[in-house]
Amino acid sequence: MRNLLTDVPGLRVGHAQDDRIMSGVTVVTAAAPFVCGVHVMGGAPGTRETDLLAPDKLIERVDALVLSGGSALGLDAASGVANALRAAGRGFDVGGQRVPIVPAAILFDLLNGGDKGWDVNPYAALGLRALETAGDGAGLGSVGAGAGATTATLKGGLGQASVRLDDGTTVAALVAVNALGSATVGETPHFWAAPWEVNAEFGGHGPALTYPQGHPATKGASRNTTLGIIATDAALTQAQCTRLATAAHDGFARALVPSHTPMDGDLIFALSQGDRPAPDAALLGHAAATVMARAIARGIYHATPDPRDSLPTYGQRHGT
């Protein structure tokens, strides 16, 4: 166990970022299509091919998932991934034609200090590069889809976490944290997710002794969205994946204050990659929410600074 999404056997994760534009893409894929569901709780989502993940739709398995910066422009990252998968012979067979199924979601990072004056949309190329580098998925902080992320008070980032349940089932999370709210309690170094921390994975400061009252810190409207992926090696149906994604949103609420606002596009994909007998649904959902909360804090904790940043990193403000 490396505390990564790829602790779920068979998954491959790739990251690509462009330091000039301060943005990036993360891709999750596997050797064969996997079952996937999604649940959206934010009021301003930006997505591609999420409607087909509903349990009453034809498609049950997908070839890859894409998380990207760039707001709606970042949806082009999925085109780069889909084109490469098609060239490799992957995709849903329609009369001999292959159509890769690549759901995607985007976050808004267009006002983070990077140079956004490109002549050609860079996200298809970033998606392709992330797919080409997909492997063990190591990467935390200012990488991939979290490269240009921010929160209300600190620079955001990409986080991952995992847990193995008593019956051997693995549940893991990956998240790009670009939240309207804050992951830390007021001006303190304490994370809202502190009660679920494992082995001082984000500093070991523990919960705050007191909590601020009144209106929580927030950043500008329409500059947000936290995107998550939950993965497990338990064999789940698409309906069960959808329920798992729904439960995992508790992790957003535990780790970000506020979350699921009208200005966020908060979204979680849940995927099943494996054939283990599924444990109790309530236990699986609790595990998903817990690892998601931990992954959020780890993404903030590991962010690295850039001279153009509009906000400090956690390390700059609080040390490590």
C-alpha positions, 0 to 999 in steps of 0.5 A: 500500500502506497497511499495512491489510487493505484493501490487498486490493482490494475489501475494506471494513472498519469499526470501532465502539466504545463508550467507556463499556463499553470494547469494540467490533466490527470488520466485514470485508465486500465488494460480493459474497460472498468465499471464506473458511476458518477455523482455531481453535487456542485451547482456549476459542473463542467463535464463530458459523457457523464450522463451515460454513466447513469444506471439506466443507460446503455454503457456500463464500462469506460476506457478512461477518466479525465480530470482537467484544469482549464474550465470548459476549454479543458474538456478537450483533454478527453479528446486527446485521450480518446483519439489515442485509445482509438488508435490503440484499438480501444473503445465501444464497438459500433459496426466495426468502428471503435468509440472510446468512452472517456468521461471527463470533468474540469475545474476553473484555474484560468485566474491563477497567474499562469499565461493563458494566452495560447493560440492553440488549445493545449489540453488535448496534448496534455491529455495525450501526454498524461495517458502516455505516462500512465503508470503507478500514478505517483504524484501529489500536490502541484501535479496533473489536474491539481497543478493550478488549483487553489482554495479560499486560503491556500494553494490547492493540489492533487491528493491521493489516499487509500485503505485496505479493509479487514476483509482485504478490499482496497478503497482509494481516492484521487482528488483535484482540490480547487475549492471555493472553501478552505481545507484548513481551520481558520488561520491554523495549521489544522486540517478539517480532515484531521480526525481521519489522518493516518500516520501523520500523512498531512503533518500530524497536527490533529484537530483544532481545539476551537473552530471559527464562528460565522461566515467561512473563508471563500474565494471568488465565485465561478473559480472553483470545483473539486473533482474526485475519483474513488476506486475499489477492487470490489466487484460492483455494478454501475448502480453500486458505483453511483451509490459509492460516489454519492457516499464519497461526497461526505469526504468533501464535506468533512475536509472542505468548508464550505463544500457543494456550493452553487459556485462549485462543480463538485463531482466524484466518479466511482469505479470498480476494478476487480472481482472481490466480493463486495463488502457491506455497502455502508462500510464501503461508503464510509471507507470512500468518504474517509479516504477522500477526506484524507486525499484532500488534505494531502493534496493541499499539504504537498502543494509546491510554490511558484513565484506567480502564485496568488496564494501561499502553499501550506508549507509556506504558511505553516511549515511541514 
